[in-house]
Amino acid sequence: MQQSPESGPSSGFDRQQSLQAIPKVDECLAALDQDRDLPGIPGTVIKAAVREVLAEVRQAILGGEPVAPAALRIGALLPRFHSRIRQMQRPRLRRIINGTGVIIHTNLGRSVLPSSAMEAIFEAGMHYSNLEFDLETGRRGSRYSLVEELLCELTGAESALVVNNNAAAVLIVLETLARGREVIVSRGQLVEIGGSFRIPDVMARSGARLVEVGATNRTHLRDYENAIGEETGLLLKVHCSNYRIIGFTSEVANEDLVALGRKRGLPVMEDLGSGCFVDLSRFGLMKEPTVQEVVASGVDVVTFSGDKLLGGPQAGIILGSRNLVDRIKKNPLNRAMRIDKFTLAGLESILRLYRDPEKVTETIPTLAMIAVPVATVDRRARRLLRRLRRSVGDGCSLTLADTMARVGGGAMPEQNLPSRAVALTPAEFSVNRLEELLRHEEIPVIGRIEEERFLIDMRTVADDEVAVLADTLTRVLTTGHC
Ligand SMILES: *Cc1c(COP(=O)(O)O)cnc(C)c1O
């Protein structure tokens, strides 16, 4: 039969023919069965991939896309099956390269652990352990005792407890010490951290009642003093992690708040957020009190994260006087917030490194990235640049850019670390396309776009990542316009 003149390549007639030309699932599976490239891949995955690809092809034909019968032969579809199988086999949680220059990046996994900590985690996972078994007595032991001693030794605290994260630490301390009672906090410290941690909300959950005192910019000792009443259970200080109030400001010193607490028989707690064991001011950052200094100020309970400036695994560390920490340990919430053996292994390993405080700015990656001189970052950037100039030639404009890296993790918000980035502007396609392609690579590269350039800040790229970064960029820049 003749086709009517108005029926184009996607007319009903062709569409029907194309639909009928779609191969059967079983035929495709039989073809893939011969394939030597797919050893060990579960049959269910292969079948699901084939079904998905065939369903997409059907959708495309029904949507009026012209699909030549030749494109529907199994041989022609095989590369699509393979790529879908690869995609389905890829873990969802994947390694990426952090070119953002934000060192403690909550969206990108916060702290990177050193290999010694990873070995400890591997060991804990691959074998049985004395997690809750006392090797001295042969009886049941406490899982925390392993890190508790180290924490006390390093910080001067009397007692310690570790829970799942700092949000949990704040919640359990408030619940234990102030449920049904009032907690006095300065108005300037009602922090919200990204990812839905807000002091007023956590307070409400704990059953404690928030009493705000002072003004946003200034709070005095007498403000706390005047707010203390029958119902008061706790005086709370919160580190303004991710913002800073500047100008005409005043805060009450820990020592004064502690003296007030002692006088009135009230415990004082400080949520330090990103607690740090070493003074980072020699790397050009503002002087922040170390955890040791906060403990020495006499505060009764201190909490902070394990994976911010400490540079360890996700955890919430609680330090304090023996009698308060004992009460917190007995809270049934503690069982619900307990850390697992991997965290414990990683944390113990990190804490051991702090026994040599001179070396932690080399041994702990989070601190090393803060401490590394800009000259070293510059050399790293130049190394990448040289490789790219050889491999991509005119395909891309390549320059060095002066940038400012940041600590991140809600620590030291307005402080910058001088850094260097490699800036790329592809010749054949847009920077937005480059950004998107890099996100879809086997090892995705995350950077930022600024003034029509894609910037990769080299402070957060490890030396041993330069080669893989160069390969990835080369692949994308030489094939991205296809
Ligand atoms: C980061 C932070 C928290 C939350 O800690 P997580 O470990 O992320 O749960 C709580 N308080 C302050 C002040 C913080 O900076």
The ligand as an ORCA input file, in Angstrom:
! r2SCAN-3c Opt
* xyz 0 1
  C      26.969     21.593     64.012
  C      26.323     22.025     65.246
  C      25.363     21.219     65.886
  C      24.936     19.914     65.299
  O      25.963     18.978     65.299
  P      25.845     17.625     64.445
  O      27.068     16.873     64.798
  O      25.752     18.048     63.023
  O      24.595     16.944     64.899
  C      24.812     21.676     67.056
  N      25.159     22.866     67.579
  C      26.064     23.675     67.004
  C      26.397     24.988     67.642
  C      26.689     23.284     65.813
  O      27.598     24.059     65.224
*
